[in-house]
């Protein structure tokens, strides 16, 4: 199952392993960090997407990412 919400990219940084991390602002005014997709720039409108799996009748996150809207 995929869940997503709109967000605004506020900044980008690189983790020690080279992965790009996006700091995003969500519609309710809170901030979060997630792996960034290709082509994202500061102040872009984007989507924060979460892939949720089900195992033993429980939900668990499988993938979290910020993608271009």
PyMOL Python script that loads the backbone (N, CA, C, O; Angstrom):
from pymol import cmd

cmd.read_pdbstr("""\
ATOM      1  N   UNK A   1       0.849  -1.153   0.000  1.00  0.00           N
ATOM      2  CA  UNK A   1       0.000   0.000   0.000  1.00  0.00           C
ATOM      3  C   UNK A   1       0.909   1.235   0.000  1.00  0.00           C
ATOM      4  O   UNK A   1       1.900   1.277   0.730  1.00  0.00           O
ATOM      5  N   UNK A   2       0.574   2.230  -0.812  1.00  0.00           N
ATOM      6  CA  UNK A   2       1.352   3.459  -0.889  1.00  0.00           C
ATOM      7  C   UNK A   2       0.553   4.626  -0.322  1.00  0.00           C
ATOM      8  O   UNK A   2      -0.618   4.809  -0.654  1.00  0.00           O
ATOM      9  N   UNK A   3       1.189   5.401   0.522  1.00  0.00           N
ATOM     10  CA  UNK A   3       0.597   6.613   1.076  1.00  0.00           C
ATOM     11  C   UNK A   3       1.475   7.784   0.657  1.00  0.00           C
ATOM     12  O   UNK A   3       2.698   7.650   0.617  1.00  0.00           O
ATOM     13  N   UNK A   4       0.875   8.931   0.346  1.00  0.00           N
ATOM     14  CA  UNK A   4       1.688  10.088  -0.025  1.00  0.00           C
ATOM     15  C   UNK A   4       0.994  11.377   0.393  1.00  0.00           C
ATOM     16  O   UNK A   4      -0.224  11.430   0.557  1.00  0.00           O
ATOM     17  N   UNK A   5       1.805  12.407   0.559  1.00  0.00           N
ATOM     18  CA  UNK A   5       1.305  13.730   0.881  1.00  0.00           C
ATOM     19  C   UNK A   5       2.211  14.758   0.220  1.00  0.00           C
ATOM     20  O   UNK A   5       3.391  14.497  -0.014  1.00  0.00           O
ATOM     21  N   UNK A   6       1.662  15.913  -0.078  1.00  0.00           N
ATOM     22  CA  UNK A   6       2.452  16.990  -0.670  1.00  0.00           C
ATOM     23  C   UNK A   6       3.375  17.591   0.379  1.00  0.00           C
ATOM     24  O   UNK A   6       3.067  17.587   1.571  1.00  0.00           O
ATOM     25  N   UNK A   7       4.503  18.106  -0.077  1.00  0.00           N
ATOM     26  CA  UNK A   7       5.460  18.753   0.818  1.00  0.00           C
ATOM     27  C   UNK A   7       6.293  19.735   0.010  1.00  0.00           C
ATOM     28  O   UNK A   7       6.225  19.760  -1.219  1.00  0.00           O
ATOM     29  N   UNK A   8       7.078  20.540   0.710  1.00  0.00           N
ATOM     30  CA  UNK A   8       7.978  21.500   0.080  1.00  0.00           C
ATOM     31  C   UNK A   8       9.398  21.189   0.533  1.00  0.00           C
ATOM     32  O   UNK A   8       9.661  21.053   1.728  1.00  0.00           O
ATOM     33  N   UNK A   9      10.314  21.076  -0.431  1.00  0.00           N
ATOM     34  CA  UNK A   9      11.716  20.798  -0.104  1.00  0.00           C
ATOM     35  C   UNK A   9      12.339  22.080   0.433  1.00  0.00           C
ATOM     36  O   UNK A   9      12.363  23.088  -0.275  1.00  0.00           O
ATOM     37  N   UNK A  10      12.840  22.069   1.652  1.00  0.00           N
ATOM     38  CA  UNK A  10      13.459  23.244   2.254  1.00  0.00           C
ATOM     39  C   UNK A  10      14.974  23.242   2.107  1.00  0.00           C
ATOM     40  O   UNK A  10      15.578  24.308   1.990  1.00  0.00           O
ATOM     41  N   UNK A  11      15.601  22.071   2.111  1.00  0.00           N
ATOM     42  CA  UNK A  11      17.042  21.985   1.860  1.00  0.00           C
ATOM     43  C   UNK A  11      17.403  20.548   1.524  1.00  0.00           C
ATOM     44  O   UNK A  11      16.624  19.622   1.749  1.00  0.00           O
ATOM     45  N   UNK A  12      18.589  20.385   0.985  1.00  0.00           N
ATOM     46  CA  UNK A  12      19.122  19.068   0.637  1.00  0.00           C
ATOM     47  C   UNK A  12      20.502  18.923   1.259  1.00  0.00           C
ATOM     48  O   UNK A  12      21.251  19.895   1.355  1.00  0.00           O
ATOM     49  N   UNK A  13      20.835  17.713   1.679  1.00  0.00           N
ATOM     50  CA  UNK A  13      22.168  17.456   2.219  1.00  0.00           C
ATOM     51  C   UNK A  13      22.575  16.051   1.823  1.00  0.00           C
ATOM     52  O   UNK A  13      21.749  15.261   1.367  1.00  0.00           O
ATOM     53  N   UNK A  14      23.837  15.747   1.996  1.00  0.00           N
ATOM     54  CA  UNK A  14      24.357  14.412   1.701  1.00  0.00           C
ATOM     55  C   UNK A  14      24.718  13.699   2.998  1.00  0.00           C
ATOM     56  O   UNK A  14      25.350  14.271   3.886  1.00  0.00           O
ATOM     57  N   UNK A  15      24.311  12.459   3.087  1.00  0.00           N
ATOM     58  CA  UNK A  15      24.690  11.625   4.228  1.00  0.00           C
ATOM     59  C   UNK A  15      26.119  11.136   4.013  1.00  0.00           C
ATOM     60  O   UNK A  15      26.665  11.285   2.919  1.00  0.00           O
ATOM     61  N   UNK A  16      26.723  10.561   5.033  1.00  0.00           N
ATOM     62  CA  UNK A  16      28.099  10.063   4.940  1.00  0.00           C
ATOM     63  C   UNK A  16      28.268   8.985   3.874  1.00  0.00           C
ATOM     64  O   UNK A  16      29.357   8.824   3.322  1.00  0.00           O
ATOM     65  N   UNK A  17      27.206   8.250   3.584  1.00  0.00           N
ATOM     66  CA  UNK A  17      27.293   7.202   2.569  1.00  0.00           C
ATOM     67  C   UNK A  17      26.999   7.725   1.161  1.00  0.00           C
ATOM     68  O   UNK A  17      26.943   6.936   0.218  1.00  0.00           O
ATOM     69  N   UNK A  18      26.809   9.039   1.001  1.00  0.00           N
ATOM     70  CA  UNK A  18      26.572   9.645  -0.303  1.00  0.00           C
ATOM     71  C   UNK A  18      25.115   9.804  -0.680  1.00  0.00           C
ATOM     72  O   UNK A  18      24.814  10.404  -1.712  1.00  0.00           O
ATOM     73  N   UNK A  19      24.200   9.285   0.125  1.00  0.00           N
ATOM     74  CA  UNK A  19      22.778   9.406  -0.173  1.00  0.00           C
ATOM     75  C   UNK A  19      22.313  10.848   0.017  1.00  0.00           C
ATOM     76  O   UNK A  19      22.694  11.504   0.986  1.00  0.00           O
ATOM     77  N   UNK A  20      21.493  11.336  -0.907  1.00  0.00           N
ATOM     78  CA  UNK A  20      20.924  12.679  -0.767  1.00  0.00           C
ATOM     79  C   UNK A  20      19.715  12.633   0.154  1.00  0.00           C
ATOM     80  O   UNK A  20      18.839  11.781   0.002  1.00  0.00           O
ATOM     81  N   UNK A  21      19.673  13.549   1.106  1.00  0.00           N
ATOM     82  CA  UNK A  21      18.591  13.631   2.077  1.00  0.00           C
ATOM     83  C   UNK A  21      17.877  14.964   1.874  1.00  0.00           C
ATOM     84  O   UNK A  21      18.518  16.013   1.799  1.00  0.00           O
ATOM     85  N   UNK A  22      16.552  14.921   1.786  1.00  0.00           N
ATOM     86  CA  UNK A  22      15.748  16.131   1.656  1.00  0.00           C
ATOM     87  C   UNK A  22      15.128  16.472   3.000  1.00  0.00           C
ATOM     88  O   UNK A  22      14.562  15.608   3.669  1.00  0.00           O
ATOM     89  N   UNK A  23      15.237  17.734   3.392  1.00  0.00           N
ATOM     90  CA  UNK A  23      14.520  18.234   4.560  1.00  0.00           C
ATOM     91  C   UNK A  23      13.270  18.902   4.000  1.00  0.00           C
ATOM     92  O   UNK A  23      13.358  19.860   3.232  1.00  0.00           O
ATOM     93  N   UNK A  24      12.109  18.390   4.388  1.00  0.00           N
ATOM     94  CA  UNK A  24      10.853  18.844   3.804  1.00  0.00           C
ATOM     95  C   UNK A  24       9.934  19.439   4.858  1.00  0.00           C
ATOM     96  O   UNK A  24       9.997  19.084   6.035  1.00  0.00           O
ATOM     97  N   UNK A  25       9.073  20.360   4.407  1.00  0.00           N
ATOM     98  CA  UNK A  25       8.022  20.918   5.253  1.00  0.00           C
ATOM     99  C   UNK A  25       6.699  20.329   4.802  1.00  0.00           C
ATOM    100  O   UNK A  25       6.341  20.409   3.627  1.00  0.00           O
ATOM    101  N   UNK A  26       5.979  19.741   5.738  1.00  0.00           N
ATOM    102  CA  UNK A  26       4.684  19.131   5.452  1.00  0.00           C
ATOM    103  C   UNK A  26       3.577  20.176   5.538  1.00  0.00           C
ATOM    104  O   UNK A  26       3.796  21.256   6.088  1.00  0.00           O
ATOM    105  N   UNK A  27       2.390  19.876   5.006  1.00  0.00           N
ATOM    106  CA  UNK A  27       1.300  20.860   5.000  1.00  0.00           C
ATOM    107  C   UNK A  27       0.894  21.387   6.382  1.00  0.00           C
ATOM    108  O   UNK A  27       0.392  22.506   6.490  1.00  0.00           O
ATOM    109  N   UNK A  28       1.106  20.593   7.436  1.00  0.00           N
ATOM    110  CA  UNK A  28       0.725  21.048   8.778  1.00  0.00           C
ATOM    111  C   UNK A  28       1.814  21.886   9.444  1.00  0.00           C
ATOM    112  O   UNK A  28       1.670  22.275  10.603  1.00  0.00           O
ATOM    113  N   UNK A  29       2.920  22.171   8.713  1.00  0.00           N
ATOM    114  CA  UNK A  29       3.973  23.025   9.245  1.00  0.00           C
ATOM    115  C   UNK A  29       5.107  22.286   9.923  1.00  0.00           C
ATOM    116  O   UNK A  29       6.067  22.914  10.371  1.00  0.00           O
ATOM    117  N   UNK A  30       5.023  20.968  10.010  1.00  0.00           N
ATOM    118  CA  UNK A  30       6.104  20.193  10.615  1.00  0.00           C
ATOM    119  C   UNK A  30       7.171  19.868   9.570  1.00  0.00           C
ATOM    120  O   UNK A  30       6.925  19.955   8.367  1.00  0.00           O
ATOM    121  N   UNK A  31       8.354  19.495  10.047  1.00  0.00           N
ATOM    122  CA  UNK A  31       9.474  19.186   9.164  1.00  0.00           C
ATOM    123  C   UNK A  31       9.865  17.732   9.313  1.00  0.00           C
ATOM    124  O   UNK A  31       9.622  17.116  10.351  1.00  0.00           O
ATOM    125  N   UNK A  32      10.476  17.183   8.266  1.00  0.00           N
ATOM    126  CA  UNK A  32      10.956  15.821   8.308  1.00  0.00           C
ATOM    127  C   UNK A  32      12.099  15.635   7.333  1.00  0.00           C
ATOM    128  O   UNK A  32      12.362  16.499   6.496  1.00  0.00           O
ATOM    129  N   UNK A  33      12.780  14.503   7.446  1.00  0.00           N
ATOM    130  CA  UNK A  33      13.886  14.159   6.561  1.00  0.00           C
ATOM    131  C   UNK A  33      13.603  12.807   5.938  1.00  0.00           C
ATOM    132  O   UNK A  33      13.086  11.898   6.589  1.00  0.00           O
ATOM    133  N   UNK A  34      13.954  12.688   4.648  1.00  0.00           N
ATOM    134  CA  UNK A  34      13.780  11.422   3.943  1.00  0.00           C
ATOM    135  C   UNK A  34      14.723  11.387   2.755  1.00  0.00           C
ATOM    136  O   UNK A  34      15.173  12.437   2.296  1.00  0.00           O
ATOM    137  N   UNK A  35      15.034  10.194   2.244  1.00  0.00           N
ATOM    138  CA  UNK A  35      15.863  10.104   1.045  1.00  0.00           C
ATOM    139  C   UNK A  35      15.232  10.869  -0.117  1.00  0.00           C
ATOM    140  O   UNK A  35      14.021  10.808  -0.328  1.00  0.00           O
ATOM    141  N   UNK A  36      16.068  11.590  -0.866  1.00  0.00           N
ATOM    142  CA  UNK A  36      15.577  12.444  -1.954  1.00  0.00           C
ATOM    143  C   UNK A  36      15.687  11.738  -3.294  1.00  0.00           C
ATOM    144  O   UNK A  36      16.668  11.047  -3.567  1.00  0.00           O
ATOM    145  N   UNK A  37      14.675  11.920  -4.121  1.00  0.00           N
ATOM    146  CA  UNK A  37      14.699  11.409  -5.484  1.00  0.00           C
ATOM    147  C   UNK A  37      15.549  12.296  -6.376  1.00  0.00           C
ATOM    148  O   UNK A  37      16.011  13.355  -5.953  1.00  0.00           O
ATOM    149  N   UNK A  38      15.753  11.862  -7.606  1.00  0.00           N
ATOM    150  CA  UNK A  38      16.562  12.615  -8.562  1.00  0.00           C
ATOM    151  C   UNK A  38      15.858  13.894  -8.998  1.00  0.00           C
ATOM    152  O   UNK A  38      14.634  13.927  -9.120  1.00  0.00           O
ATOM    153  N   UNK A  39      16.633  14.936  -9.228  1.00  0.00           N
ATOM    154  CA  UNK A  39      16.113  16.176  -9.789  1.00  0.00           C
ATOM    155  C   UNK A  39      15.453  17.123  -8.804  1.00  0.00           C
ATOM    156  O   UNK A  39      14.898  18.138  -9.226  1.00  0.00           O
ATOM    157  N   UNK A  40      15.488  16.837  -7.516  1.00  0.00           N
ATOM    158  CA  UNK A  40      14.885  17.739  -6.532  1.00  0.00           C
ATOM    159  C   UNK A  40      15.812  18.911  -6.251  1.00  0.00           C
ATOM    160  O   UNK A  40      17.031  18.756  -6.185  1.00  0.00           O
ATOM    161  N   UNK A  41      15.210  20.089  -6.087  1.00  0.00           N
ATOM    162  CA  UNK A  41      15.960  21.289  -5.738  1.00  0.00           C
ATOM    163  C   UNK A  41      15.261  21.982  -4.583  1.00  0.00           C
ATOM    164  O   UNK A  41      14.105  21.690  -4.279  1.00  0.00           O
ATOM    165  N   UNK A  42      15.964  22.897  -3.945  1.00  0.00           N
ATOM    166  CA  UNK A  42      15.412  23.654  -2.831  1.00  0.00           C
ATOM    167  C   UNK A  42      14.163  24.410  -3.281  1.00  0.00           C
ATOM    168  O   UNK A  42      14.133  24.952  -4.386  1.00  0.00           O
ATOM    169  N   UNK A  43      13.144  24.450  -2.443  1.00  0.00           N
ATOM    170  CA  UNK A  43      11.858  25.122  -2.660  1.00  0.00           C
ATOM    171  C   UNK A  43      10.990  24.478  -3.738  1.00  0.00           C
ATOM    172  O   UNK A  43      10.015  25.089  -4.175  1.00  0.00           O
ATOM    173  N   UNK A  44      11.314  23.263  -4.178  1.00  0.00           N
ATOM    174  CA  UNK A  44      10.448  22.524  -5.105  1.00  0.00           C
ATOM    175  C   UNK A  44       9.244  21.975  -4.359  1.00  0.00           C
ATOM    176  O   UNK A  44       9.323  21.650  -3.174  1.00  0.00           O
ATOM    177  N   UNK A  45       8.121  21.875  -5.074  1.00  0.00           N
ATOM    178  CA  UNK A  45       6.978  21.146  -4.550  1.00  0.00           C
ATOM    179  C   UNK A  45       7.233  19.673  -4.816  1.00  0.00           C
ATOM    180  O   UNK A  45       7.647  19.309  -5.917  1.00  0.00           O
ATOM    181  N   UNK A  46       6.997  18.827  -3.841  1.00  0.00           N
ATOM    182  CA  UNK A  46       7.312  17.405  -3.964  1.00  0.00           C
ATOM    183  C   UNK A  46       6.245  16.579  -3.261  1.00  0.00           C
ATOM    184  O   UNK A  46       5.288  17.115  -2.702  1.00  0.00           O
ATOM    185  N   UNK A  47       6.432  15.253  -3.303  1.00  0.00           N
ATOM    186  CA  UNK A  47       5.560  14.316  -2.616  1.00  0.00           C
ATOM    187  C   UNK A  47       6.396  13.458  -1.687  1.00  0.00           C
ATOM    188  O   UNK A  47       7.428  12.921  -2.090  1.00  0.00           O
ATOM    189  N   UNK A  48       5.957  13.329  -0.456  1.00  0.00           N
ATOM    190  CA  UNK A  48       6.560  12.409   0.501  1.00  0.00           C
ATOM    191  C   UNK A  48       5.758  11.112   0.402  1.00  0.00           C
ATOM    192  O   UNK A  48       4.565  11.098   0.708  1.00  0.00           O
ATOM    193  N   UNK A  49       6.396  10.033  -0.018  1.00  0.00           N
ATOM    194  CA  UNK A  49       5.704   8.761  -0.244  1.00  0.00           C
ATOM    195  C   UNK A  49       6.226   7.690   0.709  1.00  0.00           C
ATOM    196  O   UNK A  49       7.426   7.587   0.962  1.00  0.00           O
ATOM    197  N   UNK A  50       5.303   6.907   1.221  1.00  0.00           N
ATOM    198  CA  UNK A  50       5.634   5.807   2.124  1.00  0.00           C
ATOM    199  C   UNK A  50       4.975   4.547   1.579  1.00  0.00           C
ATOM    200  O   UNK A  50       3.774   4.532   1.310  1.00  0.00           O
ATOM    201  N   UNK A  51       5.763   3.497   1.420  1.00  0.00           N
ATOM    202  CA  UNK A  51       5.218   2.204   1.048  1.00  0.00           C
ATOM    203  C   UNK A  51       5.074   1.392   2.326  1.00  0.00           C
ATOM    204  O   UNK A  51       6.037   1.199   3.067  1.00  0.00           O
ATOM    205  N   UNK A  52       3.870   0.926   2.570  1.00  0.00           N
ATOM    206  CA  UNK A  52       3.562   0.205   3.806  1.00  0.00           C
ATOM    207  C   UNK A  52       3.268  -1.248   3.465  1.00  0.00           C
ATOM    208  O   UNK A  52       2.510  -1.534   2.538  1.00  0.00           O
ATOM    209  N   UNK A  53       3.864  -2.154   4.206  1.00  0.00           N
ATOM    210  CA  UNK A  53       3.623  -3.579   4.028  1.00  0.00           C
ATOM    211  C   UNK A  53       2.782  -4.127   5.169  1.00  0.00           C
ATOM    212  O   UNK A  53       2.639  -3.495   6.216  1.00  0.00           O
ATOM    213  N   UNK A  54       2.226  -5.318   4.947  1.00  0.00           N
ATOM    214  CA  UNK A  54       1.429  -5.985   5.976  1.00  0.00           C
ATOM    215  C   UNK A  54       2.049  -7.349   6.231  1.00  0.00           C
ATOM    216  O   UNK A  54       2.261  -8.138   5.309  1.00  0.00           O
ATOM    217  N   UNK A  55       2.334  -7.608   7.493  1.00  0.00           N
ATOM    218  CA  UNK A  55       2.864  -8.912   7.864  1.00  0.00           C
ATOM    219  C   UNK A  55       2.274  -9.281   9.216  1.00  0.00           C
ATOM    220  O   UNK A  55       2.335  -8.502  10.167  1.00  0.00           O
ATOM    221  N   UNK A  56       1.713 -10.456   9.291  1.00  0.00           N
ATOM    222  CA  UNK A  56       1.086 -10.943  10.525  1.00  0.00           C
ATOM    223  C   UNK A  56       0.059  -9.941  11.041  1.00  0.00           C
ATOM    224  O   UNK A  56       0.002  -9.663  12.239  1.00  0.00           O
ATOM    225  N   UNK A  57      -0.749  -9.403  10.136  1.00  0.00           N
ATOM    226  CA  UNK A  57      -1.825  -8.451  10.457  1.00  0.00           C
ATOM    227  C   UNK A  57      -1.314  -7.144  11.051  1.00  0.00           C
ATOM    228  O   UNK A  57      -2.056  -6.453  11.750  1.00  0.00           O
ATOM    229  N   UNK A  58      -0.058  -6.796  10.783  1.00  0.00           N
ATOM    230  CA  UNK A  58       0.506  -5.540  11.275  1.00  0.00           C
ATOM    231  C   UNK A  58       1.057  -4.746  10.102  1.00  0.00           C
ATOM    232  O   UNK A  58       1.590  -5.313   9.148  1.00  0.00           O
ATOM    233  N   UNK A  59       0.922  -3.425  10.184  1.00  0.00           N
ATOM    234  CA  UNK A  59       1.475  -2.540   9.168  1.00  0.00           C
ATOM    235  C   UNK A  59       2.909  -2.175   9.552  1.00  0.00           C
ATOM    236  O   UNK A  59       3.200  -1.934  10.723  1.00  0.00           O
ATOM    237  N   UNK A  60       3.790  -2.137   8.573  1.00  0.00           N
ATOM    238  CA  UNK A  60       5.159  -1.693   8.830  1.00  0.00           C
ATOM    239  C   UNK A  60       5.674  -0.951   7.592  1.00  0.00           C
ATOM    240  O   UNK A  60       5.351  -1.331   6.466  1.00  0.00           O
ATOM    241  N   UNK A  61       6.472   0.105   7.792  1.00  0.00           N
ATOM    242  CA  UNK A  61       6.996   0.860   6.643  1.00  0.00           C
ATOM    243  C   UNK A  61       8.076   0.062   5.912  1.00  0.00           C
ATOM    244  O   UNK A  61       8.973  -0.509   6.532  1.00  0.00           O
ATOM    245  N   UNK A  62       7.972   0.034   4.583  1.00  0.00           N
ATOM    246  CA  UNK A  62       8.975  -0.670   3.779  1.00  0.00           C
ATOM    247  C   UNK A  62       9.875   0.303   3.030  1.00  0.00           C
ATOM    248  O   UNK A  62      11.039  -0.006   2.774  1.00  0.00           O
ATOM    249  N   UNK A  63       9.363   1.452   2.682  1.00  0.00           N
ATOM    250  CA  UNK A  63      10.134   2.387   1.866  1.00  0.00           C
ATOM    251  C   UNK A  63       9.621   3.792   2.125  1.00  0.00           C
ATOM    252  O   UNK A  63       8.410   4.008   2.188  1.00  0.00           O
ATOM    253  N   UNK A  64      10.528   4.753   2.276  1.00  0.00           N
ATOM    254  CA  UNK A  64      10.201   6.160   2.497  1.00  0.00           C
ATOM    255  C   UNK A  64      11.049   6.972   1.542  1.00  0.00           C
ATOM    256  O   UNK A  64      12.257   6.756   1.456  1.00  0.00           O
ATOM    257  N   UNK A  65      10.432   7.917   0.810  1.00  0.00           N
ATOM    258  CA  UNK A  65      11.174   8.696  -0.169  1.00  0.00           C
ATOM    259  C   UNK A  65      10.456  10.010  -0.472  1.00  0.00           C
ATOM    260  O   UNK A  65       9.251  10.136  -0.258  1.00  0.00           O
ATOM    261  N   UNK A  66      11.217  10.986  -0.974  1.00  0.00           N
ATOM    262  CA  UNK A  66      10.663  12.262  -1.444  1.00  0.00           C
ATOM    263  C   UNK A  66      10.839  12.282  -2.952  1.00  0.00           C
ATOM    264  O   UNK A  66      11.950  12.114  -3.454  1.00  0.00           O
ATOM    265  N   UNK A  67       9.740  12.487  -3.680  1.00  0.00           N
ATOM    266  CA  UNK A  67       9.751  12.461  -5.135  1.00  0.00           C
ATOM    267  C   UNK A  67       9.244  13.784  -5.700  1.00  0.00           C
ATOM    268  O   UNK A  67       8.561  14.548  -5.018  1.00  0.00           O
ATOM    269  N   UNK A  68       9.589  14.034  -6.947  1.00  0.00           N
ATOM    270  CA  UNK A  68       9.056  15.221  -7.614  1.00  0.00           C
ATOM    271  C   UNK A  68       7.552  15.082  -7.768  1.00  0.00           C
ATOM    272  O   UNK A  68       7.041  13.995  -8.040  1.00  0.00           O
ATOM    273  N   UNK A  69       6.852  16.186  -7.591  1.00  0.00           N
ATOM    274  CA  UNK A  69       5.377  16.154  -7.696  1.00  0.00           C
ATOM    275  C   UNK A  69       4.923  16.128  -9.131  1.00  0.00           C
ATOM    276  O   UNK A  69       3.722  16.100  -9.398  1.00  0.00           O
TER     277      UNK A  69
END
""", "prot")
cmd.dss("prot")
cmd.show_as("cartoon", "prot")
cmd.util.cbc("prot")
cmd.orient("prot")
